[in-house]
Amino acid sequence: MSPVLHARTERLALKAPFRISRGVKTHAEVVVAELRDGGVTGSGECVPYARYGETAASVHAQLSEAGRRLASGDAVRDVLADLPAGAARNALDCATWDLEARRGRPVSQRLGRAPPGPIPTAVTISLDAPQAMAAAAHAVRDAPLLKVKLGADDPGERLLAVAQAAPTARLIVDPNEGWTLPVLLAMAEPISRLPVAMVEQPLPADQDGGLKGLRYPAPICADEAVHTAADVARVADRYGMVNVKLDKAGGLTEALAMVTQARDLGLGVLVGCMVSSSLSIAPAIWAAALADAVDLDGPWWLVEDRVGGCRIENGVLYPPQPGFWG
């Protein structure tokens, strides 16, 4: 009997609006894929992302076609190979890993390493007025790493407000492609005075030529500019780090390949996520265990996460309960 694939969309309410330079959201819209084989079901979750031309409807269409092919007898590996890198492939890939685990081959056995333990994660400070960002940073001031969402409007004032409110935290500066090269150069001086661990995708991905040969006081990390392992070599002359996200890569399989490629090229690795539930984070933790820095606070934004999922305390991510995934 062929495995059966089902997908559903869920809207998960956020505790507070999540603002970046491109807009604001009050809910996380996720698509859950369930791959059933006999009495065993594996699950995976993805976040369709408009920046990459994805919607819940487009992801459902891709998964519906994948399910049709599986029902006709095509192998899961062949169906995955034909899906483009992105959210749909991520959901199916992670559901496949989970299905194999529930058949008796857990992820730890397949990868030959122990399950990851607690790991520090960035906690995101959403883009807002400086005083509001300072208040948000003060509330999580014991976290060792904060991701600061910025735009082109007074980024120095906002960054300083966060740094002063959480003086012991290291900072990830994330403009989400919202800066120009002059803004990036102007921010070099304040960034040099603050504990900034990296600047993530400051320029639009298709306008980052000015990063070639640029000497900057903090490493510059590619996010929107890099999706799969094949992209890593292409961006290596402009960035010192890459942000590995399962929703961009198309699942845990490709995310692990990205980490390997980045290491082979001498690049640093950040493992990140979209705003999502613990079902997205559980597989990402396996890549995060190999990273230099981790940004997996997606469930921290939710009013209610999945039962048995991850928890975050003082900027430390604790893996989900045994049997949750993988």
Backbone hydrogen bonds in HBPLUS format (Angstrom, degrees):
<---DONOR---> <-ACCEPTOR-->    atom                        ^
c    i                          cat <-CA-CA->   ^        H-A-AA   ^      H-
h    n   atom  resd res      DA  || num        DHA   H-A  angle D-A-AA Bond
n    s   type  num  typ     dist DA aas  dist angle  dist       angle   num
A0004-VAL N   A0036-ARG O   2.74 MM  32  5.05 158.7  1.79 148.2 153.8     1
A0036-ARG N   A0004-VAL O   2.78 MM  32  5.05 169.7  1.79 154.3 154.3     2
A0006-HIS N   A0034-GLU O   2.90 MM  28  5.19 161.9  1.94 149.1 155.2     3
A0034-GLU N   A0006-HIS O   2.78 MM  28  5.19 165.3  1.80 156.3 159.7     4
A0008-ARG N   A0032-VAL O   3.01 MM  24  5.41 146.6  2.12 143.2 153.7     5
A0032-VAL N   A0008-ARG O   2.82 MM  24  5.41 160.3  1.86 163.4 166.5     6
A0010-GLU N   A0030-VAL O   2.85 MM  20  5.39 161.9  1.88 155.9 160.2     7
A0030-VAL N   A0010-GLU O   2.91 MM  20  5.39 161.5  1.94 160.8 164.8     8
A0012-LEU N   A0028-ALA O   2.80 MM  16  5.01 173.8  1.81 148.5 149.9     9
A0028-ALA N   A0012-LEU O   2.79 MM  16  5.01 162.2  1.82 144.7 149.0    10
A0303-VAL N   A0013-ALA O   2.90 MM 290  5.71 165.9  1.92 146.0 144.9    11
A0014-LEU N   A0026-THR O   2.99 MM  12  5.47 152.7  2.06 155.8 147.0    12
A0015-LYS N   A0301-TRP O   2.72 MM 286  5.69 160.0  1.76 158.4 163.0    13
A0018-PHE N   A0025-LYS O   2.93 MM   7  5.31 170.9  1.94 159.0 161.7    14
A0025-LYS N   A0018-PHE O   3.00 MM   7  5.31 147.1  2.11 132.8 142.8    15
A0127-LEU N   A0019-ARG O   3.00 MM 108  5.05 164.0  2.03 135.7 131.7    16
A0020-ILE N   A0023-GLY O   2.91 MM   3  5.54 167.7  1.92 168.6 172.5    17
A0023-GLY N   A0020-ILE O   3.23 MM   3  5.54 152.7  2.31 108.9 116.3    18
A0031-VAL N   A0046-CYS O   2.92 MM  15  5.37 160.0  1.96 145.7 152.1    19
A0046-CYS N   A0031-VAL O   2.92 MM  15  5.37 152.2  2.00 147.4 156.6    20
A0033-ALA N   A0044-GLY O   2.76 MM  11  5.24 165.1  1.78 157.0 162.1    21
A0044-GLY N   A0033-ALA O   2.97 MM  11  5.24 148.0  2.07 150.0 156.2    22
A0035-LEU N   A0042-GLY O   2.81 MM   7  5.16 165.1  1.84 155.7 160.0    23
A0042-GLY N   A0035-LEU O   2.91 MM   7  5.16 162.7  1.94 142.9 145.7    24
A0037-ASP N   A0040-VAL O   2.81 MM   3  5.37 165.3  1.83 162.4 167.6    25
A0040-VAL N   A0037-ASP O   3.19 MM   3  5.37 164.4  2.21 120.0 123.9    26
A0052-TYR N   A0049-TYR O   3.02 MM   3  5.72 150.0  2.11 118.1 125.7    27
A0054-GLU N   A0049-TYR O   3.12 MM   5  5.06 158.2  2.17 131.6 128.0    28
A0053-GLY N   A0050-ALA O   2.86 MM   3  4.80 163.0  1.89 114.5 114.1    29
A0059-VAL N   A0055-THR O   3.00 MM   4  6.23 160.5  2.04 152.8 157.9    30
A0060-HIS N   A0056-ALA O   2.90 MM   4  6.07 157.7  1.95 146.3 152.8    31
A0061-ALA N   A0057-ALA O   2.95 MM   4  6.18 152.9  2.03 144.9 152.2    32
A0062-GLN N   A0058-SER O   3.05 MM   4  6.35 155.2  2.12 143.7 149.6    33
A0063-LEU N   A0059-VAL O   2.93 MM   4  6.20 160.6  1.97 152.4 157.8    34
A0064-SER N   A0060-HIS O   2.73 MM   4  5.88 147.3  1.84 147.3 157.1    35
A0065-GLU N   A0061-ALA O   3.06 MM   4  6.28 158.1  2.11 146.2 150.7    36
A0066-ALA N   A0062-GLN O   2.95 MM   4  6.20 152.1  2.03 141.5 150.1    37
A0067-GLY N   A0063-LEU O   2.81 MM   4  6.00 154.5  1.87 144.7 151.3    38
A0068-ARG N   A0064-SER O   2.95 MM   4  6.23 148.8  2.05 142.8 151.3    39
A0069-ARG N   A0065-GLU O   3.02 MM   4  6.30 157.6  2.07 148.9 154.0    40
A0070-LEU N   A0066-ALA O   2.96 MM   4  6.25 156.7  2.02 148.7 155.4    41
A0071-ALA N   A0067-GLY O   2.94 MM   4  6.12 158.6  1.99 146.6 152.3    42
A0072-SER N   A0068-ARG O   3.08 MM   4  6.33 134.1  2.30 137.8 149.8    43
A0072-SER N   A0069-ARG O   3.12 MM   3  5.06 128.6  2.40  92.1 105.9    44
A0074-ASP N   A0069-ARG O   3.03 MM   5  5.52 155.3  2.09 155.5 147.9    45
A0073-GLY N   A0070-LEU O   2.99 MM   3  5.20 159.0  2.04 107.0 113.4    46
A0078-ASP N   A0075-ALA O   3.05 MM   3  5.31 123.9  2.38 102.1 115.9    47
A0079-VAL N   A0075-ALA O   3.06 MM   4  6.42 156.7  2.12 154.0 160.9    48
A0080-LEU N   A0076-VAL O   2.87 MM   4  6.10 165.7  1.89 160.6 164.2    49
A0081-ALA N   A0077-ARG O   3.02 MM   4  6.11 153.7  2.09 137.8 145.1    50
A0082-ASP N   A0078-ASP O   3.25 MM   4  6.45 136.1  2.45 138.2 147.7    51
A0082-ASP N   A0079-VAL O   3.22 MM   3  5.35 134.8  2.43  98.3 109.9    52
A0083-LEU N   A0080-LEU O   3.15 MM   3  5.28 147.7  2.26 103.1 112.5    53
A0090-ASN N   A0086-GLY O   3.07 MM   4  6.23 150.3  2.16 147.3 156.6    54
A0091-ALA N   A0087-ALA O   3.00 MM   4  6.33 161.7  2.03 159.8 162.5    55
A0092-LEU N   A0088-ALA O   3.12 MM   4  6.42 167.0  2.14 156.0 158.9    56
A0093-ASP N   A0089-ARG O   2.78 MM   4  5.80 163.2  1.81 151.0 156.7    57
A0094-CYS N   A0090-ASN O   2.91 MM   4  6.02 171.0  1.92 156.2 158.5    58
A0095-ALA N   A0091-ALA O   2.99 MM   4  6.08 149.2  2.09 139.3 148.3    59
A0096-THR N   A0092-LEU O   2.91 MM   4  6.10 144.6  2.04 144.5 154.0    60
A0097-TRP N   A0093-ASP O   3.02 MM   4  6.42 156.4  2.07 150.2 155.9    61
A0098-ASP N   A0094-CYS O   3.00 MM   4  6.19 161.3  2.03 145.5 150.7    62
A0099-LEU N   A0095-ALA O   2.86 MM   4  6.02 152.3  1.94 142.1 150.0    63
A0100-GLU N   A0096-THR O   3.00 MM   4  6.23 164.2  2.02 151.8 155.1    64
A0101-ALA N   A0097-TRP O   3.01 MM   4  6.28 151.9  2.10 144.2 152.3    65
A0102-ARG N   A0098-ASP O   2.97 MM   4  6.25 154.7  2.03 149.2 155.4    66
A0103-ARG N   A0099-LEU O   2.97 MM   4  6.24 123.6  2.30 140.1 155.5    67
A0103-ARG N   A0100-GLU O   3.16 MM   3  4.99 138.3  2.34  92.1 104.2    68
A0105-ARG N   A0100-GLU O   2.98 MM   5  5.53 162.0  2.02 146.5 142.9    69
A0104-GLY N   A0101-ALA O   3.02 MM   3  5.26 154.7  2.09 103.3 111.4    70
A0109-GLN N   A0106-PRO O   3.00 MM   3  5.39 125.3  2.31 106.0 119.2    71
A0110-ARG N   A0106-PRO O   3.09 MM   4  6.47 159.7  2.14 153.2 159.3    72
A0107-VAL N   A0326-GLY O   3.00 MM 219  5.45 167.4  2.02 156.4 159.6    73
A0111-LEU N   A0107-VAL O   2.87 MM   4  6.03 154.8  1.94 156.9 162.8    74
A0112-GLY N   A0108-SER O   2.85 MM   4  5.65 122.5  2.19 131.1 144.9    75
A0113-ARG N   A0108-SER O   3.18 MM   5  5.28 143.0  2.33 139.1 147.6    76
A0119-ILE N   A0317-LEU O   2.96 MM 198  5.25 155.4  2.02 142.9 150.0    77
A0317-LEU N   A0119-ILE O   2.76 MM 198  5.25 167.3  1.78 148.4 147.2    78
A0121-THR N   A0315-GLY O   2.90 MM 194  5.55 165.1  1.93 141.4 145.7    79
A0122-ALA N   A0294-VAL O   2.81 MM 172  6.22 153.9  1.87 142.1 149.6    80
A0123-VAL N   A0145-LEU O   3.04 MM  22  6.52 143.1  2.18 137.7 145.6    81
A0147-LYS N   A0123-VAL O   2.94 MM  24  5.84 158.4  1.99 124.0 130.7    82
A0125-ILE N   A0147-LYS O   2.67 MM  22  5.92 165.0  1.69 177.0 173.0    83
A0149-LYS N   A0125-ILE O   3.08 MM  24  6.12 174.3  2.09 164.3 165.5    84
A0132-ALA N   A0129-ALA O   3.00 MM   3  5.25 120.0  2.37 105.7 121.1    85
A0133-MET N   A0129-ALA O   2.93 MM   4  6.21 158.1  1.97 161.3 168.6    86
A0134-ALA N   A0130-PRO O   2.88 MM   4  6.09 153.5  1.95 148.9 156.6    87
A0135-ALA N   A0131-GLN O   3.00 MM   4  6.19 153.6  2.07 139.8 146.5    88
A0136-ALA N   A0132-ALA O   2.99 MM   4  6.25 157.4  2.04 146.0 152.0    89
A0137-ALA N   A0133-MET O   2.91 MM   4  6.11 155.5  1.97 147.0 153.8    90
A0138-HIS N   A0134-ALA O   2.83 MM   4  6.04 155.3  1.89 149.1 156.1    91
A0139-ALA N   A0135-ALA O   3.10 MM   4  6.30 146.6  2.22 142.3 150.4    92
A0140-VAL N   A0137-ALA O   3.10 MM   3  5.35 142.1  2.25 103.1 113.5    93
A0141-ARG N   A0138-HIS O   3.33 MM   3  4.77 160.3  2.37 106.1 102.6    94
A0143-ALA N   A0140-VAL O   2.95 MM   3  5.70 166.5  1.97 126.0 130.5    95
A0170-ARG N   A0144-PRO O   2.93 MM  26  6.14 174.2  1.93 142.8 141.5    96
A0146-LEU N   A0170-ARG O   2.87 MM  24  6.30 161.1  1.91 160.9 165.5    97
A0172-ILE N   A0146-LEU O   2.76 MM  26  6.12 154.7  1.82 154.7 158.9    98
A0148-VAL N   A0172-ILE O   2.68 MM  24  5.92 169.4  1.69 172.8 174.3    99
A0174-ASP N   A0148-VAL O   2.92 MM  26  5.85 167.0  1.93 158.0 153.6   100
A0150-LEU N   A0174-ASP O   3.11 MM  24  5.98 159.4  2.15 125.6 128.8   101
A0158-ARG N   A0154-ASP O   3.32 MM   4  6.58 164.2  2.34 153.2 157.1   102
A0159-LEU N   A0155-PRO O   2.90 MM   4  6.04 163.5  1.93 153.0 157.8   103
A0160-LEU N   A0156-GLY O   2.97 MM   4  6.07 163.8  2.00 148.7 153.1   104
A0161-ALA N   A0157-GLU O   3.03 MM   4  6.17 153.0  2.11 141.7 149.3   105
A0162-VAL N   A0158-ARG O   3.12 MM   4  6.43 155.9  2.19 148.8 153.9   106
A0163-ALA N   A0159-LEU O   2.97 MM   4  6.22 165.2  1.99 152.4 156.8   107
A0164-GLN N   A0160-LEU O   2.92 MM   4  6.06 158.9  1.96 153.2 157.7   108
A0165-ALA N   A0161-ALA O   3.15 MM   4  6.25 144.2  2.29 137.0 146.3   109
A0165-ALA N   A0162-VAL O   3.14 MM   3  5.13 121.6  2.49  94.8 109.6   110
A0166-ALA N   A0162-VAL O   3.02 MM   4  6.21 136.9  2.21 149.8 160.8   111
A0169-ALA N   A0166-ALA O   3.18 MM   3  5.71 163.0  2.21 120.1 125.3   112
A0171-LEU N   A0195-PRO O   2.86 MM  24  6.07 156.1  1.92 153.4 157.2   113
A0197-ALA N   A0171-LEU O   2.65 MM  26  5.58 153.3  1.72 147.6 157.3   114
A0173-VAL N   A0198-MET O   3.02 MM  25  6.35 167.9  2.04 160.5 159.1   115
A0200-GLU N   A0173-VAL O   2.68 MM  27  6.01 165.3  1.70 170.1 175.1   116
A0178-GLY N   A0175-PRO O   2.92 MM   3  5.05 142.8  2.06 104.8 116.7   117
A0177-GLU N   A0201-GLN O   2.85 MM  24  5.52 157.5  1.90 177.0 169.3   118
A0179-TRP N   A0202-PRO O   2.94 MM  23  5.43 151.9  2.02 174.3 174.3   119
A0184-LEU N   A0180-THR O   3.01 MM   4  6.32 163.6  2.04 156.0 160.7   120
A0185-LEU N   A0181-LEU O   2.93 MM   4  6.16 161.6  1.96 156.3 160.8   121
A0186-ALA N   A0182-PRO O   2.90 MM   4  6.06 154.0  1.97 144.5 152.0   122
A0187-MET N   A0183-VAL O   2.94 MM   4  6.15 139.9  2.10 146.3 156.9   123
A0188-ALA N   A0185-LEU O   3.21 MM   3  5.32 158.9  2.26 103.2 109.6   124
A0191-ILE N   A0187-MET O   3.02 MM   4  6.03 161.0  2.06 153.6 159.8   125
A0192-SER N   A0188-ALA O   2.91 MM   4  5.98 144.7  2.04 142.4 151.3   126
A0193-ARG N   A0190-PRO O   3.11 MM   3  5.28 142.5  2.26 100.7 111.4   127
A0194-LEU N   A0191-ILE O   3.23 MM   3  5.25 158.1  2.28 103.6 110.2   128
A0196-VAL N   A0194-LEU O   2.77 MM   2  5.61 136.9  1.96 109.8  96.0   129
A0199-VAL N   A0219-PRO O   2.83 MM  20  6.27 153.1  1.91 158.5 167.1   130
A0221-CYS N   A0199-VAL O   2.82 MM  22  6.00 160.6  1.86 142.4 148.8   131
A0201-GLN N   A0221-CYS O   2.77 MM  20  5.87 165.2  1.79 167.6 171.0   132
A0207-GLN N   A0204-PRO O   2.83 MM   3  5.16 163.1  1.86 120.8 123.5   133
A0211-LEU N   A0208-ASP O   3.01 MM   3  5.69 166.7  2.03 121.3 125.1   134
A0212-LYS N   A0209-GLY O   3.16 MM   3  5.87 167.8  2.17 120.5 124.0   135
A0214-LEU N   A0211-LEU O   3.12 MM   3  5.17 169.3  2.13 121.0 121.7   136
A0240-GLY N   A0220-ILE O   2.93 MM  20  5.66 153.1  2.00 153.5 162.3   137
A0222-ALA N   A0241-MET O   2.93 MM  19  6.18 167.0  1.94 137.4 135.0   138
A0243-ASN N   A0222-ALA O   2.71 MM  21  5.88 149.2  1.80 170.2 174.4   139
A0226-VAL N   A0223-ASP O   3.09 MM   3  5.70 170.8  2.10 122.0 124.9   140
A0231-ASP N   A0228-THR O   2.98 MM   3  5.37 144.1  2.11 108.0 118.3   141
A0232-VAL N   A0229-ALA O   3.24 MM   3  5.42 142.5  2.38 102.6 112.3   142
A0234-ARG N   A0231-ASP O   3.04 MM   3  5.20 117.3  2.45  99.9 115.9   143
A0235-VAL N   A0231-ASP O   3.25 MM   4  6.57 139.0  2.42 153.2 163.6   144
A0235-VAL N   A0232-VAL O   3.23 MM   3  5.54 136.5  2.43 103.4 113.8   145
A0236-ALA N   A0233-ALA O   3.38 MM   3  5.17 155.1  2.44  97.9 105.0   146
A0238-ARG N   A0235-VAL O   2.95 MM   3  5.55 166.3  1.97 123.8 128.0   147
A0239-TYR N   A0235-VAL O   3.19 MM   4  6.25 141.5  2.34 158.4 169.3   148
A0268-GLY N   A0240-GLY O   2.92 MM  28  6.21 169.2  1.93 149.8 147.3   149
A0242-VAL N   A0268-GLY O   3.03 MM  26  6.44 144.2  2.16 141.0 147.3   150
A0270-LEU N   A0242-VAL O   2.94 MM  28  6.08 167.6  1.96 154.9 154.2   151
A0244-VAL N   A0270-LEU O   2.71 MM  26  6.12 158.1  1.76 165.8 168.7   152
A0272-GLY N   A0244-VAL O   2.97 MM  28  6.01 151.1  2.05 134.2 143.6   153
A0248-LYS N   A0245-LYS O   3.12 MM   3  5.42 134.9  2.33 104.6 116.2   154
A0249-ALA N   A0245-LYS O   2.93 MM   4  6.14 175.3  1.93 162.7 164.1   155
A0250-GLY N   A0246-LEU O   2.85 MM   4  5.61 153.1  1.92 143.5 149.5   156
A0251-GLY N   A0246-LEU O   2.99 MM   5  4.69 152.2  2.06 131.1 136.9   157
A0255-ALA N   A0251-GLY O   3.09 MM   4  6.22 152.8  2.16 144.5 153.0   158
A0256-LEU N   A0252-LEU O   2.98 MM   4  6.12 160.1  2.02 154.6 156.9   159
A0257-ALA N   A0253-THR O   3.32 MM   4  6.60 149.1  2.43 136.3 144.7   160
A0258-MET N   A0254-GLU O   2.87 MM   4  6.17 147.1  1.98 148.3 157.4   161
A0259-VAL N   A0255-ALA O   3.06 MM   4  6.41 156.7  2.11 149.0 154.2   162
A0260-THR N   A0256-LEU O   3.13 MM   4  6.39 162.7  2.16 146.5 150.6   163
A0261-GLN N   A0257-ALA O   2.98 MM   4  6.19 161.5  2.01 148.6 153.6   164
A0262-ALA N   A0258-MET O   2.86 MM   4  6.04 162.5  1.89 154.8 159.5   165
A0263-ARG N   A0259-VAL O   3.00 MM   4  6.21 162.6  2.03 152.0 156.4   166
A0264-ASP N   A0260-THR O   2.96 MM   4  6.19 156.7  2.02 148.2 154.9   167
A0265-LEU N   A0261-GLN O   3.14 MM   4  6.36 136.7  2.34 141.9 152.3   168
A0265-LEU N   A0262-ALA O   3.14 MM   3  5.20 132.1  2.38  96.5 109.2   169
A0267-LEU N   A0262-ALA O   2.87 MM   5  5.01 164.1  1.89 152.7 147.7   170
A0266-GLY N   A0263-ARG O   3.04 MM   3  5.00 163.0  2.07 105.2 110.2   171
A0292-ASP N   A0269-VAL O   2.90 MM  23  5.40 149.5  2.00 139.0 148.6   172
A0293-ALA N   A0269-VAL O   3.28 MM  24  6.71 146.6  2.40 152.6 157.5   173
A0271-VAL N   A0293-ALA O   3.15 MM  22  6.67 155.0  2.22 147.4 151.7   174
A0295-ASP N   A0271-VAL O   2.77 MM  24  5.97 163.3  1.79 166.0 160.9   175
A0280-SER N   A0277-SER O   3.07 MM   3  5.75 150.5  2.16 116.8 123.6   176
A0282-ALA N   A0278-SER O   2.87 MM   4  5.84 159.8  1.91 153.4 154.9   177
A0285-ILE N   A0281-ILE O   3.01 MM   4  6.21 138.3  2.19 159.0 169.4   178
A0286-TRP N   A0283-PRO O   3.11 MM   3  5.74 146.1  2.23 113.9 121.7   179
A0287-ALA N   A0284-ALA O   3.04 MM   3  5.38 132.0  2.28 106.3 118.3   180
A0288-ALA N   A0284-ALA O   2.88 MM   4  6.15 156.0  1.94 150.6 158.7   181
A0289-ALA N   A0285-ILE O   3.01 MM   4  6.16 141.0  2.17 145.4 151.7   182
A0290-LEU N   A0287-ALA O   2.99 MM   3  5.59 160.4  2.03 116.8 123.2   183
A0291-ALA N   A0288-ALA O   3.02 MM   3  5.04 169.1  2.03 112.4 115.6   184
A0300-TRP N   A0297-ASP O   2.90 MM   3  5.26 136.4  2.09 114.1 127.2   185
A0301-TRP N   A0298-GLY O   3.27 MM   3  5.96 160.3  2.31 117.5 122.1   186
A0302-LEU N   A0299-PRO O   3.01 MM   3  5.32 157.9  2.06 111.4 118.3   187
A0309-GLY N   A0306-ARG O   3.09 MM   3  5.49 149.5  2.19 138.9 135.8   188
A0321-GLN N   A0308-GLY O   2.90 MM  13  5.27 161.7  1.94 148.4 154.6   189
A0311-ARG N   A0318-TYR O   3.28 MM   7  5.32 153.0  2.36 136.0 143.5   190
A0318-TYR N   A0311-ARG O   2.80 MM   7  5.32 171.4  1.81 169.9 172.0   191
A0313-GLU N   A0316-VAL O   3.02 MM   3  5.29 154.0  2.09 145.5 148.2   192
A0316-VAL N   A0313-GLU O   2.95 MM   3  5.29 147.3  2.06 111.5 121.4   193
A0324-PHE N   A0321-GLN O   3.06 MM   3  5.74 151.9  2.14 146.4 146.7   194
